[in-house]
Amino acid sequence: MEDITLDGHKVGRKSQGEITTAFPNLIGKPTNLRQIEQGLDQINRLFSRQATINLGAGSNSGGSILDVHIEKQKPWLITLSSDNLGAKATGIYQTRLSLSFDDLLGINDQWSFSYQRSMDGSPHHFSHKRPNSDTLTGSFSLPYGTWTTGFDGTWSQYHSSVKGIFSDIMTAGKSLSLTPWISRVIDRDQEGKTWVTGRLTWKYSDNFIMGSRVDVSSRKLAIATFELDHSRKWLGGELSAHIGFHKGLAILGAYDDKEQENATKNSPKGQFSKLSFSLGYVRPFSLKQYNFRYNTLFSGQLSPDTLFSSEQISLGGSSSVRGVREAIYYGNNGVFWRNELSLLLPGFSSRMGRKFMSQFSPYMALDLGAVANDVSKNSFGGRLVGATLGFHATGDITDVDVSYSNILTQSTVREKGNKTGLFQVRALLRF
């Protein structure tokens, strides 16, 4: 590789950081197509960038010049979304404002921030009336060739109440989670790639009843995670696989099992071990004149330890088995399998119409899950099957999802307060 150019010209000082972090250490070495593909991925992961390349002959025999072309859109994105997917304890209506920025430092960096308010009444009923919750999130990522590093953070608080014999009992809480991480692509070919990721998560939660701290549900945890991921094109679709090992650590003031004088054999462990895994597949296909998309995900976790609730798997809700608002089952070991079939129909053909709906997709879904039951290890398990019918309308500036979900079968008697059968609406606006 003799040189790297930008639009046929020498890379200027302003763009040097973008090219260096995407294509480091290529000049003067044998041309490696996999490294070039990796550099394209690092630029194209930014929502406002679309990079293409042209590999031409250099001035020396056997030499080559990599010319990069980058289409740039506005480097910021604002989204406003509302839905009714929240929990009863913190407010079923959720409104979220998100801001994302690309390349603020000129080195293919990406930044994202969001604020979410959950409440009762309506998606825009901003008041101090209980229940309510606030969530702030922030993240950034920075690439360098096959490496990517970043930092994720989440802070939240909630205010709720529980019906008492004589009056309502006021509850409240707050939590913080901080996660630095680093990832590296270790193998790639024309069809797929494999990468590893290391994370260190430090989190704490404080919960209060009538202003008094509840020690049994307030704690700090430190968790080291090693992940192995693979994605590739397969049989006309996209296959993705993930496996992660999570280990609780007694560092940074985290909960230490050895210091718990009243702990029993089956008490939740701060120094736990857990294995998480998932296998996903997305495939578009045609049947006569109609276009479809099938999306499936199998996910779960295994642990020999009794886990705190934040580390357990749960069934029931929009992210596992749809058909009920609150989780029905929770435990240390469990799996779920989500399946969704969509019919892809064209939306409006006019330029203005495409802004609001360029594609209309009716879909149906079937979700199944099971959690191992072990009361002695704080696991309330069972089997759950849910079904969903809905549609998704996507445009350049809008996304709308409307669905009805219900539980088909449940292996235990349903709780009266956790009703099944949910009509859910999600709407998003991009600026």
Kinemage of the C-alpha trace (Angstrom):
@kinemage 1
@onewidth
@group {chain A} dominant
@subgroup {mainchain}
@vectorlist {calphas} color= white
{ca met a 1} P 0.000 0.000 0.000
{ca glu a 2} L 1.700 3.176 -1.242
{ca asp a 3} L -0.764 5.768 -0.025
{ca ile a 4} L -4.317 6.520 1.097
{ca thr a 5} L -6.115 9.427 -0.569
{ca leu a 6} L -9.461 11.134 -0.021
{ca asp a 7} L -11.487 11.832 -3.181
{ca gly a 8} L -8.313 11.523 -5.258
{ca his a 9} L -6.350 14.054 -3.222
{ca lys a 10} L -3.859 13.914 -0.405
{ca val a 11} L -5.590 13.613 2.958
{ca gly a 12} L -5.768 17.054 4.549
{ca arg a 13} L -5.158 17.854 8.173
{ca lys a 14} L -8.897 18.182 8.858
{ca ser a 15} L -9.611 14.615 7.698
{ca gln a 16} L -6.397 12.995 8.924
{ca gly a 17} L -8.001 11.678 12.115
{ca glu a 18} L -10.873 9.995 10.260
{ca ile a 19} L -8.539 8.160 7.884
{ca thr a 20} L -5.949 7.256 10.532
{ca thr a 21} L -8.435 5.704 12.974
{ca ala a 22} L -10.179 3.748 10.195
{ca phe a 23} L -7.100 2.594 8.253
{ca pro a 24} L -4.100 2.617 10.638
{ca asn a 25} L -0.708 1.142 9.736
{ca leu a 26} L -1.571 0.201 6.136
{ca ile a 27} L 0.904 2.364 4.199
{ca gly a 28} L 4.153 0.604 3.354
{ca lys a 29} L 2.756 -2.861 4.022
{ca pro a 30} L 1.167 -5.553 1.823
{ca thr a 31} L -2.412 -4.682 0.878
{ca asn a 32} L -4.911 -6.555 3.063
{ca leu a 33} L -8.515 -6.466 1.827
{ca arg a 34} L -9.848 -7.536 5.225
{ca gln a 35} L -8.220 -4.507 6.887
{ca ile a 36} L -9.739 -2.248 4.243
{ca glu a 37} L -13.193 -3.760 4.849
{ca gln a 38} L -12.704 -3.203 8.573
{ca gly a 39} L -11.886 0.451 7.979
{ca leu a 40} L -15.048 0.858 5.921
{ca asp a 41} L -17.054 -0.686 8.771
{ca gln a 42} L -15.562 1.765 11.272
{ca ile a 43} L -16.590 4.767 9.170
{ca asn a 44} L -19.988 3.389 8.158
{ca arg a 45} L -20.977 2.613 11.747
{ca leu a 46} L -21.576 6.380 12.045
{ca phe a 47} L -25.172 7.220 11.078
{ca ser a 48} L -24.080 10.332 9.145
{ca arg a 49} L -21.323 8.704 7.077
{ca gln a 50} L -21.335 6.400 4.053
{ca ala a 51} L -17.857 5.469 2.835
{ca thr a 52} L -16.827 3.738 -0.393
{ca ile a 53} L -13.347 2.927 -1.691
{ca asn a 54} L -11.488 2.488 -4.949
{ca leu a 55} L -8.279 0.474 -5.012
{ca gly a 56} L -6.035 1.592 -7.864
{ca ala a 57} L -2.513 0.986 -9.074
{ca gly a 58} L 0.348 2.890 -7.486
{ca ser a 59} L 3.403 4.457 -9.117
{ca asn a 60} L 5.626 1.503 -8.192
{ca ser a 61} L 5.366 -2.019 -9.563
{ca gly a 62} L 2.943 -4.014 -7.431
{ca gly a 63} L 1.971 -0.933 -5.445
{ca ser a 64} L -1.574 0.246 -4.812
{ca ile a 65} L -3.363 3.400 -3.722
{ca leu a 66} L -6.529 3.336 -1.647
{ca asp a 67} L -8.875 6.195 -2.500
{ca val a 68} L -11.662 6.813 0.014
{ca his a 69} L -14.893 8.670 -0.678
{ca ile a 70} L -17.122 9.651 2.265
{ca glu a 71} L -20.685 10.894 1.794
{ca lys a 72} L -21.493 13.089 4.784
{ca gln a 73} L -24.912 14.059 6.149
{ca lys a 74} L -25.603 16.301 9.128
{ca pro a 75} L -23.482 14.983 12.059
{ca trp a 76} L -26.289 15.112 14.613
{ca leu a 77} L -29.611 13.363 15.088
{ca ile a 78} L -32.461 14.162 17.477
{ca thr a 79} L -35.280 11.694 18.106
{ca leu a 80} L -38.415 12.064 20.209
{ca ser a 81} L -40.389 8.928 21.038
{ca ser a 82} L -43.359 7.922 23.182
{ca asp a 83} L -44.904 4.567 24.081
{ca asn a 84} L -47.010 2.774 26.670
{ca leu a 85} L -44.507 -0.026 27.389
{ca gly a 86} L -43.566 1.057 30.919
{ca ala a 87} L -44.143 -0.735 34.221
{ca lys a 88} L -47.049 0.039 36.527
{ca ala a 89} L -44.693 0.746 39.426
{ca thr a 90} L -42.904 3.557 37.576
{ca gly a 91} L -45.486 4.709 34.999
{ca ile a 92} L -46.675 2.919 31.873
{ca tyr a 93} L -46.256 5.936 29.574
{ca gln a 94} L -42.688 6.686 28.494
{ca thr a 95} L -41.365 9.690 26.575
{ca arg a 96} L -37.744 9.746 25.463
{ca leu a 97} L -35.549 12.469 23.943
{ca ser a 98} L -32.297 11.279 22.351
{ca leu a 99} L -29.365 13.198 20.872
{ca ser a 100} L -26.585 11.573 18.854
{ca phe a 101} L -23.427 13.155 17.453
{ca asp a 102} L -20.874 11.862 14.956
{ca asp a 103} L -17.204 12.746 14.661
{ca leu a 104} L -17.102 15.554 17.223
{ca leu a 105} L -13.352 15.016 17.672
{ca gly a 106} L -12.641 14.244 14.016
{ca ile a 107} L -11.589 10.645 14.776
{ca asn a 108} L -14.741 8.676 13.849
{ca asp a 109} L -16.018 9.045 17.398
{ca gln a 110} L -19.709 8.650 18.188
{ca trp a 111} L -21.680 10.103 21.107
{ca ser a 112} L -25.213 9.466 22.309
{ca phe a 113} L -27.299 10.939 25.142
{ca ser a 114} L -30.920 10.440 26.147
{ca tyr a 115} L -33.473 11.379 28.780
{ca gln a 116} L -36.592 9.318 29.461
{ca arg a 117} L -39.553 10.182 31.661
{ca ser a 118} L -42.042 7.510 32.712
{ca met a 119} L -45.415 8.547 34.115
{ca asp a 120} L -49.116 7.795 34.418
{ca gly a 121} L -51.951 9.677 32.754
{ca ser a 122} L -50.471 10.200 29.282
{ca pro a 123} L -47.081 10.198 27.485
{ca his a 124} L -46.820 13.959 28.081
{ca his a 125} L -48.205 14.226 31.609
{ca phe a 126} L -45.057 15.684 33.192
{ca ser a 127} L -45.799 16.098 36.891
{ca his a 128} L -44.562 14.968 40.304
{ca lys a 129} L -47.544 12.669 40.752
{ca arg a 130} L -46.552 9.098 41.596
{ca pro a 131} L -45.636 6.795 39.975
{ca asn a 132} L -42.876 8.324 37.868
{ca ser a 133} L -39.260 7.725 36.946
{ca asp a 134} L -36.395 9.482 35.180
{ca thr a 135} L -33.569 7.846 33.245
{ca leu a 136} L -30.430 9.467 31.812
{ca thr a 137} L -28.095 7.533 29.510
{ca gly a 138} L -24.861 8.426 27.788
{ca ser a 139} L -22.337 6.584 25.647
{ca phe a 140} L -19.404 7.131 23.332
{ca ser a 141} L -17.244 4.915 21.132
{ca leu a 142} L -13.893 5.414 19.434
{ca pro a 143} L -12.306 3.133 16.777
{ca tyr a 144} L -8.745 2.304 15.780
{ca gly a 145} L -8.564 -0.278 13.037
{ca thr a 146} L -9.769 -3.604 14.419
{ca trp a 147} L -10.155 -2.082 17.902
{ca thr a 148} L -13.107 -0.134 19.281
{ca thr a 149} L -13.383 1.225 22.790
{ca gly a 150} L -16.151 3.046 24.568
{ca phe a 151} L -18.025 3.921 27.718
{ca asp a 152} L -21.701 3.497 28.667
{ca gly a 153} L -23.467 5.078 31.622
{ca thr a 154} L -27.024 5.031 32.983
{ca trp a 155} L -28.564 6.905 35.922
{ca ser a 156} L -32.179 6.526 37.002
{ca gln a 157} L -34.556 7.333 39.827
{ca tyr a 158} L -38.154 6.405 40.571
{ca his a 159} L -40.984 7.412 42.900
{ca ser a 160} L -43.870 5.051 43.508
{ca ser a 161} L -46.417 4.023 46.114
{ca val a 162} L -47.916 0.814 47.473
{ca lys a 163} L -51.422 0.502 48.870
{ca gly a 164} L -51.333 0.132 52.653
{ca ile a 165} L -54.035 -0.743 55.170
{ca phe a 166} L -54.557 2.856 56.272
{ca ser a 167} L -52.690 4.913 53.649
{ca asp a 168} L -50.340 4.651 50.697
{ca ile a 169} L -46.740 3.626 51.456
{ca met a 170} L -44.265 5.810 49.588
{ca thr a 171} L -41.318 4.098 47.894
{ca ala a 172} L -38.391 5.539 45.961
{ca gly a 173} L -35.035 4.543 44.575
{ca lys a 174} L -32.086 5.469 42.419
{ca ser a 175} L -29.422 3.571 40.512
{ca leu a 176} L -26.221 4.152 38.564
{ca ser a 177} L -24.373 1.915 36.108
{ca leu a 178} L -20.959 2.686 34.539
{ca thr a 179} L -19.341 0.429 31.925
{ca pro a 180} L -16.028 0.970 30.116
{ca trp a 181} L -15.468 -1.575 27.338
{ca ile a 182} L -13.071 -2.555 24.581
{ca ser a 183} L -13.696 -4.714 21.521
{ca arg a 184} L -11.526 -6.227 18.778
{ca val a 185} L -12.335 -7.957 15.502
{ca ile a 186} L -10.224 -11.137 15.505
{ca asp a 187} L -11.309 -12.666 12.202
{ca arg a 188} L -13.244 -11.674 9.098
{ca asp a 189} L -13.854 -12.900 5.568
{ca gln a 190} L -16.174 -11.977 2.722
{ca glu a 191} L -19.199 -13.474 4.478
{ca gly a 192} L -18.774 -12.580 8.154
{ca lys a 193} L -16.664 -11.537 11.109
{ca thr a 194} L -15.834 -12.568 14.675
{ca trp a 195} L -15.052 -10.197 17.524
{ca val a 196} L -14.366 -10.268 21.254
{ca thr a 197} L -15.392 -7.688 23.860
{ca gly a 198} L -14.348 -7.067 27.440
{ca arg a 199} L -16.458 -5.005 29.859
{ca leu a 200} L -16.219 -3.910 33.470
{ca thr a 201} L -19.553 -2.807 34.914
{ca trp a 202} L -19.903 -1.035 38.247
{ca lys a 203} L -23.459 -0.476 39.425
{ca tyr a 204} L -25.267 0.525 42.567
{ca ser a 205} L -28.891 0.788 43.624
{ca asp a 206} L -30.501 2.433 46.657
{ca asn a 207} L -34.142 1.798 47.553
{ca phe a 208} L -36.240 3.564 50.184
{ca ile a 209} L -39.560 2.991 51.953
{ca met a 210} L -41.066 6.070 53.618
{ca gly a 211} L -37.635 7.722 53.388
{ca ser a 212} L -35.719 4.887 55.096
{ca arg a 213} L -33.087 2.969 53.120
{ca val a 214} L -33.862 -0.706 52.510
{ca asp a 215} L -30.503 -2.433 52.955
{ca val a 216} L -31.649 -5.817 51.640
{ca ser a 217} L -32.376 -4.355 48.176
{ca ser a 218} L -29.618 -1.704 48.100
{ca arg a 219} L -26.158 -2.759 46.995
{ca lys a 220} L -23.099 -2.200 44.784
{ca leu a 221} L -21.958 -4.773 42.229
{ca ala a 222} L -18.843 -5.002 40.050
{ca ile a 223} L -19.061 -7.364 37.077
{ca ala a 224} L -16.392 -8.372 34.558
{ca thr a 225} L -17.731 -9.655 31.243
{ca phe a 226} L -16.004 -11.408 28.345
{ca glu a 227} L -18.030 -11.761 25.137
{ca leu a 228} L -17.504 -13.626 21.876
{ca asp a 229} L -19.670 -12.628 18.888
{ca his a 230} L -19.962 -13.796 15.313
{ca ser a 231} L -22.121 -12.596 12.430
{ca arg a 232} L -22.256 -13.788 8.846
{ca lys a 233} L -24.379 -14.070 5.719
{ca trp a 234} L -26.036 -17.485 5.626
{ca leu a 235} L -28.647 -19.003 3.310
{ca gly a 236} L -29.770 -15.624 2.047
{ca gly a 237} L -30.036 -14.087 5.499
{ca glu a 238} L -27.964 -12.730 8.384
{ca leu a 239} L -26.903 -15.055 11.209
{ca ser a 240} L -25.613 -13.744 14.554
{ca ala a 241} L -24.290 -15.661 17.559
{ca his a 242} L -23.245 -14.432 20.998
{ca ile a 243} L -21.824 -15.997 24.136
{ca gly a 244} L -20.790 -14.102 27.266
{ca phe a 245} L -19.218 -15.021 30.586
{ca his a 246} L -20.035 -12.744 33.541
{ca lys a 247} L -18.134 -12.789 36.837
{ca gly a 248} L -18.978 -10.749 39.915
{ca leu a 249} L -15.939 -9.165 41.580
{ca ala a 250} L -15.270 -7.916 45.107
{ca ile a 251} L -13.661 -4.641 43.983
{ca leu a 252} L -14.537 -0.923 43.928
{ca gly a 253} L -16.610 -1.242 47.098
{ca ala a 254} L -18.852 -3.920 45.603
{ca tyr a 255} L -20.872 -6.450 47.598
{ca asp a 256} L -18.402 -8.982 49.054
{ca asp a 257} L -19.753 -12.449 49.865
{ca lys a 258} L -17.060 -12.994 52.501
{ca glu a 259} L -18.232 -9.992 54.537
{ca gln a 260} L -21.880 -11.110 54.821
{ca glu a 261} L -22.214 -12.525 58.325
{ca asn a 262} L -25.886 -13.486 57.977
{ca ala a 263} L -25.624 -14.994 54.496
{ca thr a 264} L -26.792 -18.559 53.931
{ca lys a 265} L -25.806 -21.109 51.308
{ca asn a 266} L -28.564 -19.941 48.962
{ca ser a 267} L -28.247 -16.190 49.566
{ca pro a 268} L -27.695 -14.091 46.408
{ca lys a 269} L -24.025 -13.965 45.459
{ca gly a 270} L -22.013 -10.875 44.649
{ca gln a 271} L -19.173 -13.044 43.302
{ca phe a 272} L -21.375 -15.035 40.933
{ca ser a 273} L -20.669 -16.751 37.636
{ca lys a 274} L -23.093 -16.579 34.723
{ca leu a 275} L -23.128 -17.646 31.087
{ca ser a 276} L -25.321 -15.764 28.596
{ca phe a 277} L -25.959 -16.774 25.001
{ca ser a 278} L -28.055 -15.916 21.960
{ca leu a 279} L -28.527 -17.048 18.380
{ca gly a 280} L -30.371 -14.848 15.905
{ca tyr a 281} L -31.321 -15.068 12.246
{ca val a 282} L -32.992 -12.594 9.887
{ca arg a 283} L -34.000 -13.619 6.372
{ca pro a 284} L -35.993 -11.785 3.712
{ca phe a 285} L -37.804 -13.918 1.131
{ca ser a 286} L -40.434 -13.633 -1.590
{ca leu a 287} L -43.608 -15.633 -2.151
{ca lys a 288} L -45.251 -14.921 -5.497
{ca gln a 289} L -45.398 -11.117 -5.717
{ca tyr a 290} L -45.084 -10.509 -1.960
{ca asn a 291} L -41.970 -9.795 0.089
{ca phe a 292} L -41.569 -11.126 3.621
{ca arg a 293} L -39.015 -11.044 6.425
{ca tyr a 294} L -38.546 -13.707 9.096
{ca asn a 295} L -36.761 -12.749 12.320
{ca thr a 296} L -35.934 -15.251 15.064
{ca leu a 297} L -33.935 -14.983 18.293
{ca phe a 298} L -33.077 -17.677 20.827
{ca ser a 299} L -31.563 -16.282 24.047
{ca gly a 300} L -30.908 -17.338 27.611
{ca gln a 301} L -28.555 -17.671 30.556
{ca leu a 302} L -27.159 -20.309 32.922
{ca ser a 303} L -25.759 -19.880 36.430
{ca pro a 304} L -25.003 -22.265 39.304
{ca asp a 305} L -25.418 -19.406 41.797
{ca thr a 306} L -28.295 -17.551 43.394
{ca leu a 307} L -28.356 -14.191 41.637
{ca phe a 308} L -29.590 -10.767 42.629
{ca ser a 309} L -32.701 -9.740 40.696
{ca ser a 310} L -30.731 -7.380 38.431
{ca glu a 311} L -28.726 -10.361 37.106
{ca gln a 312} L -31.619 -12.801 36.691
{ca ile a 313} L -33.527 -13.599 33.522
{ca ser a 314} L -37.228 -12.737 33.397
{ca leu a 315} L -40.122 -13.801 31.174
{ca gly a 316} L -42.974 -11.484 30.278
{ca gly a 317} L -42.731 -8.060 28.678
{ca ser a 318} L -41.802 -6.417 25.397
{ca ser a 319} L -38.197 -7.699 25.438
{ca ser a 320} L -38.873 -11.407 26.090
{ca val a 321} L -42.321 -13.056 25.844
{ca arg a 322} L -44.872 -10.501 24.702
{ca gly a 323} L -48.449 -10.538 25.995
{ca val a 324} L -48.147 -9.145 29.515
{ca arg a 325} L -46.785 -5.878 30.904
{ca glu a 326} L -44.863 -7.186 33.919
{ca ala a 327} L -42.508 -10.154 34.177
{ca ile a 328} L -44.311 -13.321 35.266
{ca tyr a 329} L -41.309 -15.591 35.837
{ca tyr a 330} L -37.772 -14.807 36.943
{ca gly a 331} L -34.783 -16.894 37.890
{ca asn a 332} L -31.127 -17.787 37.525
{ca asn a 333} L -31.520 -20.152 34.558
{ca gly a 334} L -33.844 -19.741 31.610
{ca val a 335} L -34.336 -19.320 27.865
{ca phe a 336} L -36.774 -17.668 25.475
{ca trp a 337} L -37.386 -17.916 21.734
{ca arg a 338} L -38.922 -15.036 19.762
{ca asn a 339} L -40.260 -15.440 16.214
{ca glu a 340} L -41.634 -12.721 13.964
{ca leu a 341} L -42.911 -12.818 10.378
{ca ser a 342} L -43.447 -9.510 8.543
{ca leu a 343} L -45.095 -8.716 5.214
{ca leu a 344} L -43.153 -5.870 3.571
{ca leu a 345} L -45.456 -3.530 1.669
{ca pro a 346} L -44.526 -0.252 -0.050
{ca gly a 347} L -45.661 2.964 1.549
{ca phe a 348} L -46.330 6.297 -0.097
{ca ser a 349} L -44.549 6.940 -3.390
{ca ser a 350} L -44.337 10.734 -3.225
{ca arg a 351} L -41.316 12.455 -1.751
{ca met a 352} L -43.394 13.978 1.044
{ca gly a 353} L -45.224 10.717 1.684
{ca arg a 354} L -41.976 8.752 2.065
{ca lys a 355} L -40.988 11.033 4.907
{ca phe a 356} L -43.857 9.603 6.938
{ca met a 357} L -44.262 6.087 5.530
{ca ser a 358} L -41.940 4.519 2.978
{ca gln a 359} L -42.781 0.979 4.136
{ca phe a 360} L -45.799 -0.607 5.821
{ca ser a 361} L -45.246 -3.971 7.514
{ca pro a 362} L -48.017 -6.023 9.135
{ca tyr a 363} L -46.496 -8.737 11.324
{ca met a 364} L -47.319 -11.638 13.590
{ca ala a 365} L -45.133 -13.049 16.330
{ca leu a 366} L -44.919 -16.087 18.568
{ca asp a 367} L -42.737 -16.060 21.695
{ca leu a 368} L -41.904 -19.001 23.958
{ca gly a 369} L -39.904 -19.122 27.174
{ca ala a 370} L -39.064 -21.162 30.243
{ca val a 371} L -37.344 -20.397 33.549
{ca ala a 372} L -36.141 -23.106 35.931
{ca asn a 373} L -38.086 -23.071 39.189
{ca asp a 374} L -36.073 -23.168 42.427
{ca val a 375} L -37.650 -21.318 45.340
{ca ser a 376} L -34.608 -21.986 47.535
{ca lys a 377} L -32.496 -19.954 45.077
{ca asn a 378} L -34.965 -17.080 44.653
{ca ser a 379} L -36.265 -18.392 41.309
{ca phe a 380} L -39.961 -18.426 40.461
{ca gly a 381} L -40.017 -20.397 37.231
{ca gly a 382} L -42.443 -21.693 34.671
{ca arg a 383} L -43.280 -21.843 30.975
{ca leu a 384} L -44.850 -19.051 28.955
{ca val a 385} L -46.138 -18.660 25.385
{ca gly a 386} L -47.335 -15.367 23.908
{ca ala a 387} L -48.580 -14.167 20.515
{ca thr a 388} L -48.658 -10.752 18.854
{ca leu a 389} L -50.375 -9.147 15.868
{ca gly a 390} L -49.397 -5.672 14.735
{ca phe a 391} L -47.983 -3.382 12.082
{ca his a 392} L -44.879 -1.257 11.715
{ca ala a 393} L -44.896 1.889 9.549
{ca thr a 394} L -41.459 3.326 8.722
{ca gly a 395} L -40.621 6.636 7.080
{ca asp a 396} L -37.638 8.927 6.733
{ca ile a 397} L -38.637 10.932 9.810
{ca thr a 398} L -41.166 8.691 11.590
{ca asp a 399} L -41.545 5.177 12.994
{ca val a 400} L -44.861 3.855 14.323
{ca asp a 401} L -45.544 0.421 15.813
{ca val a 402} L -49.023 -0.686 16.899
{ca ser a 403} L -49.644 -4.180 18.269
{ca tyr a 404} L -51.881 -6.392 20.362
{ca ser a 405} L -50.270 -9.168 22.417
{ca asn a 406} L -51.674 -11.854 24.678
{ca ile a 407} L -50.474 -14.853 26.647
{ca leu a 408} L -51.562 -18.147 25.072
{ca thr a 409} L -50.382 -20.558 27.760
{ca gln a 410} L -48.883 -20.204 31.224
{ca ser a 411} L -47.778 -23.060 33.473
{ca thr a 412} L -48.933 -21.439 36.736
{ca val a 413} L -52.071 -19.635 37.872
{ca arg a 414} L -52.155 -16.026 36.693
{ca glu a 415} L -51.880 -13.262 39.258
{ca lys a 416} L -54.947 -11.032 39.368
{ca gly a 417} L -52.960 -7.794 39.261
{ca asn a 418} L -50.887 -8.714 36.203
{ca lys a 419} L -53.409 -8.642 33.361
{ca thr a 420} L -52.649 -10.226 30.017
{ca gly a 421} L -53.761 -8.839 26.697
{ca leu a 422} L -51.969 -5.598 25.837
{ca phe a 423} L -52.598 -2.970 23.183
{ca gln a 424} L -49.270 -1.199 22.693
{ca val a 425} L -48.272 1.858 20.667
{ca arg a 426} L -44.818 3.221 19.944
{ca ala a 427} L -44.125 6.371 17.927
{ca leu a 428} L -40.808 8.015 17.040
{ca leu a 429} L -39.998 11.280 15.284
{ca arg a 430} L -36.559 12.118 13.848
{ca phe a 431} L -35.213 15.642 13.465
